[in-house]
Amino acid sequence: MDSRSKAVRSIMGLLFRGFYSTAFQPIVDTGTRESIGYESLLRGPEGTVLADPGRLFNDAGYLPEDTRLTLDRACIDSAVRTGRNLPDRTLIFINIMGGTMVRMASMLNEFLSLLGELAIDPSRIVFEVSETTNRELTEHISAVLHLLQRAGIRVALDDIGVRSPYLYHLLYLEPEFIKLDRIFIKGIDRDSRKQDLVHCMTGMAKTMGARLIAEGIETEKEFEVMKALGVPMSQGYYLGRPQPAKQWRLAGNARSAGRES
């Protein structure tokens, strides 16, 4: 059995037995530092293929497309089932593959029924479409997005800046949120060119009717630059590491109790 077949067999076995979970990283209002949403992230057992989701979803050819789609749907299902334990009214950001998004037209009623069962308002769901999505899929995805948006579901464009078609995706996908890749944030407090670029991206996003989210903030100085540049929303280890949903609810309850005392 080759390595690809072993990986597929291992993934399907882990999914079948439920040996995976979802953690959530906060996305905050840069001005107030209040959490407005959380990005869902796959977590698998150490030493298994599920421990490296970046490779599973991003390495072309590592997995057959049907296996990646099965894994993606399992991650989405886990994100909403676990996400119901997040603080009330916060957004749930869920990464979604372009191929899965195209299929959402036929899965939408089933997905909305799941949200209803979990008492999650569809307006709390934000699907993050990666900028690495194949350009040929973009117009198909755009048609599906209109169905999702009519149901109240929102859209973010992820990984902005790492691939060339991002302006094309901005035009056709009309995202409500734009996530700027970490590469433009690292060391921004020492790089005036990065500061100029992020300032321009913030203005462009606003002009396009979207809100910019700076990803990968790891230091206080980087965060201070985001505030100075007027970046609306921020995410990164400095603002919170991924944790189970219930931990964020407990943390939110503790903050509320502190304000009331």
C-alpha positions as CSV (number, residue, x, y, z in Angstrom):
1,M,0.0,0.0,0.0
2,D,1.5,3.4,-1.0
3,S,1.7,6.4,1.3
4,R,-1.3,8.1,-0.3
5,S,-3.5,5.1,0.2
6,K,-2.3,4.8,3.8
7,A,-3.1,8.4,4.5
8,V,-6.6,8.0,3.1
9,R,-7.3,4.9,5.1
10,S,-6.0,6.5,8.2
11,I,-8.1,9.7,7.7
12,M,-11.3,7.8,7.1
13,G,-10.7,5.6,10.1
14,L,-10.1,8.6,12.4
15,L,-13.2,10.4,11.1
16,F,-15.3,7.3,11.5
17,R,-14.2,6.9,15.1
18,G,-14.5,10.6,15.9
19,F,-10.8,11.0,16.6
20,Y,-10.7,14.7,15.8
21,S,-11.8,18.0,17.3
22,T,-12.2,21.7,16.7
23,A,-10.4,24.5,18.4
24,F,-11.2,28.2,18.0
25,Q,-9.0,31.3,17.8
26,P,-10.5,34.7,18.6
27,I,-10.9,37.5,16.1
28,V,-11.1,40.8,17.9
29,D,-12.2,44.3,17.3
30,T,-8.9,46.1,17.1
31,G,-10.1,49.2,18.9
32,T,-11.9,47.5,21.8
33,R,-10.1,44.2,21.8
34,E,-13.5,42.5,22.3
35,S,-13.9,39.2,20.5
36,I,-16.4,39.5,17.7
37,G,-15.8,36.0,16.3
38,Y,-13.7,32.8,16.4
39,E,-12.0,30.9,13.6
40,S,-12.5,27.1,13.7
41,L,-9.4,25.0,13.4
42,L,-9.1,21.2,12.9
43,R,-7.2,19.3,15.6
44,G,-6.2,15.7,15.3
45,P,-4.3,13.3,17.5
46,E,-0.6,13.8,17.7
47,G,1.4,11.4,15.4
48,T,-1.5,11.0,13.0
49,V,-2.1,12.5,9.5
50,L,-4.9,14.7,11.1
51,A,-2.2,16.5,13.2
52,D,-1.1,18.4,10.1
53,P,-4.2,20.0,8.5
54,G,-2.1,22.4,6.5
55,R,-0.7,19.6,4.5
56,L,-4.0,17.8,4.1
57,F,-5.7,20.8,2.6
58,N,-2.9,22.7,0.9
59,D,-0.5,20.1,-0.6
60,A,-1.8,19.5,-4.1
61,G,-2.1,15.8,-4.8
62,Y,-1.4,14.6,-1.3
63,L,-5.0,13.4,-1.0
64,P,-7.6,12.5,-3.6
65,E,-10.2,15.2,-4.1
66,D,-13.0,13.1,-2.8
67,T,-11.2,12.4,0.5
68,R,-10.4,16.1,0.9
69,L,-14.1,17.0,0.4
70,T,-15.1,14.3,2.9
71,L,-12.6,15.8,5.4
72,D,-13.8,19.3,4.7
73,R,-17.4,18.5,5.3
74,A,-16.5,16.7,8.6
75,C,-14.6,19.9,9.7
76,I,-17.6,22.1,8.9
77,D,-20.0,19.8,10.7
78,S,-17.6,19.8,13.8
79,A,-17.2,23.6,13.7
80,V,-20.9,24.3,13.9
81,R,-21.7,21.5,16.4
82,T,-18.9,22.7,18.7
83,G,-19.3,26.3,17.9
84,R,-22.7,26.4,19.6
85,N,-20.7,26.5,22.8
86,L,-19.0,29.8,21.9
87,P,-20.1,33.1,23.5
88,D,-23.6,34.1,22.3
89,R,-23.8,36.2,19.1
90,T,-20.1,35.9,18.2
91,L,-19.3,34.9,14.6
92,I,-18.1,31.4,13.7
93,F,-15.5,31.6,10.9
94,I,-15.2,28.3,9.0
95,N,-12.6,27.5,6.3
96,I,-14.1,25.9,3.3
97,M,-12.6,24.5,0.1
98,G,-13.7,25.9,-3.2
99,G,-14.9,22.4,-4.3
100,T,-17.0,22.1,-1.1
101,M,-18.4,25.6,-1.7
102,V,-19.6,24.7,-5.2
103,R,-21.4,21.7,-3.7
104,M,-23.1,23.9,-1.0
105,A,-26.0,24.6,-3.4
106,S,-27.2,21.0,-3.0
107,M,-26.2,20.8,0.7
108,L,-27.7,24.1,1.8
109,N,-31.1,22.9,3.1
110,E,-29.3,20.2,5.1
111,F,-26.8,22.7,6.5
112,L,-29.6,25.2,7.4
113,S,-31.5,22.4,9.1
114,L,-28.4,21.6,11.2
115,L,-28.0,25.2,12.2
116,G,-31.7,25.3,13.2
117,E,-31.3,22.1,15.3
118,L,-28.3,23.7,17.1
119,A,-30.1,27.1,17.5
120,I,-27.4,28.9,15.5
121,D,-28.5,31.9,13.5
122,P,-27.1,31.6,9.9
123,S,-25.9,35.2,10.2
124,R,-23.3,34.0,12.7
125,I,-21.6,31.7,10.1
126,V,-18.8,33.1,8.0
127,F,-17.3,30.8,5.4
128,E,-13.7,31.6,4.7
129,V,-12.9,31.0,1.0
130,S,-9.2,30.6,0.5
131,E,-7.5,32.9,-2.1
132,T,-5.7,29.8,-3.3
133,T,-9.1,28.6,-4.7
134,N,-8.8,27.7,-8.4
135,R,-9.7,30.7,-10.5
136,E,-11.9,28.5,-12.7
137,L,-14.1,27.8,-9.7
138,T,-14.6,31.4,-8.8
139,E,-17.7,32.2,-11.0
140,H,-19.3,28.9,-9.9
141,I,-18.7,29.8,-6.3
142,S,-20.0,33.3,-6.9
143,A,-23.4,31.9,-7.9
144,V,-23.5,29.7,-4.8
145,L,-22.7,32.6,-2.6
146,H,-25.8,34.4,-3.6
147,L,-27.8,31.5,-2.3
148,L,-25.8,31.5,1.0
149,Q,-26.1,35.2,1.4
150,R,-29.9,35.1,0.9
151,A,-30.0,32.6,3.8
152,G,-27.9,35.0,5.9
153,I,-24.5,33.3,5.7
154,R,-21.5,35.6,5.3
155,V,-18.3,35.2,3.4
156,A,-14.6,36.0,4.0
157,L,-11.8,35.9,1.6
158,D,-8.8,34.2,3.3
159,D,-5.0,34.4,2.7
160,I,-5.1,37.7,0.8
161,G,-1.8,38.6,-0.8
162,V,-0.2,35.2,-1.2
163,R,-1.5,34.4,-4.7
164,S,-2.1,36.6,-7.7
165,P,-5.9,36.3,-8.4
166,Y,-7.0,38.1,-5.2
167,L,-8.3,41.2,-7.0
168,Y,-10.3,38.8,-9.3
169,H,-11.7,37.1,-6.2
170,L,-12.6,40.4,-4.6
171,L,-14.5,41.4,-7.6
172,Y,-16.5,38.2,-8.1
173,L,-17.0,37.0,-4.5
174,E,-17.8,40.3,-2.9
175,P,-16.7,39.2,0.6
176,E,-17.8,40.9,3.8
177,F,-14.4,40.2,5.4
178,I,-10.9,40.1,3.9
179,K,-8.2,38.3,5.9
180,L,-4.7,39.7,5.2
181,D,-2.0,37.0,5.3
182,R,0.6,36.9,8.1
183,I,3.4,37.6,5.8
184,F,2.4,41.3,5.7
185,I,2.1,41.6,9.5
186,K,5.3,39.9,10.7
187,G,7.7,42.7,11.8
188,I,5.4,45.4,10.5
189,D,6.4,47.7,13.4
190,R,9.9,47.8,11.8
191,D,8.9,48.0,8.2
192,S,7.3,51.2,6.8
193,R,6.6,49.6,3.4
194,K,4.4,47.0,5.1
195,Q,2.7,49.7,7.0
196,D,1.9,51.6,3.8
197,L,0.6,48.4,2.2
198,V,-1.7,47.5,5.1
199,H,-2.9,51.1,5.2
200,C,-3.8,50.9,1.5
201,M,-5.5,47.5,2.0
202,T,-7.6,48.8,4.8
203,G,-8.8,51.6,2.6
204,M,-9.5,49.3,-0.4
205,A,-11.4,46.9,1.8
206,K,-13.6,49.7,3.1
207,T,-14.2,50.9,-0.5
208,M,-15.2,47.4,-1.5
209,G,-17.7,47.2,1.4
210,A,-15.6,44.7,3.4
211,R,-13.7,44.7,6.7
212,L,-10.0,43.9,6.8
213,I,-8.8,41.3,9.4
214,A,-5.0,41.2,10.0
215,E,-3.9,37.6,10.7
216,G,-0.9,36.4,12.6
217,I,-0.4,39.1,15.2
218,E,2.2,37.8,17.6
219,T,3.5,40.9,19.4
220,E,2.2,43.9,21.2
221,K,4.1,46.2,18.8
222,E,2.4,44.6,15.8
223,F,-1.0,45.0,17.4
224,E,-0.2,48.7,18.2
225,V,0.5,49.3,14.5
226,M,-2.8,47.7,13.6
227,K,-4.6,50.2,15.9
228,A,-2.6,53.1,14.5
229,L,-3.4,52.1,10.9
230,G,-7.1,51.7,11.6
231,V,-7.3,48.0,10.8
232,P,-10.8,47.1,12.0
233,M,-10.2,43.5,13.1
234,S,-7.2,41.4,14.3
235,Q,-6.2,37.8,15.0
236,G,-3.1,36.1,16.2
237,Y,-1.4,34.3,19.1
238,Y,-0.9,37.7,20.9
239,L,-4.6,38.0,21.1
240,G,-5.4,34.4,22.0
241,R,-4.3,30.9,21.1
242,P,-6.8,28.3,19.8
243,Q,-8.9,26.7,22.6
244,P,-12.0,24.6,22.8
245,A,-15.3,26.6,22.5
246,K,-16.4,26.0,26.1
247,Q,-13.2,27.7,27.3
248,W,-14.0,30.9,25.4
249,R,-17.5,30.9,26.8
250,L,-16.1,30.5,30.4
251,A,-13.6,33.3,29.7
252,G,-16.4,35.5,28.4
253,N,-18.6,34.8,31.4
254,A,-15.7,35.6,33.7
255,R,-15.1,39.0,32.0
256,S,-18.8,39.8,32.2
257,A,-18.9,39.0,35.9
258,G,-15.8,41.2,36.5
259,R,-17.5,44.2,34.8
260,E,-20.7,43.8,36.9
261,S,-18.9,43.5,40.2
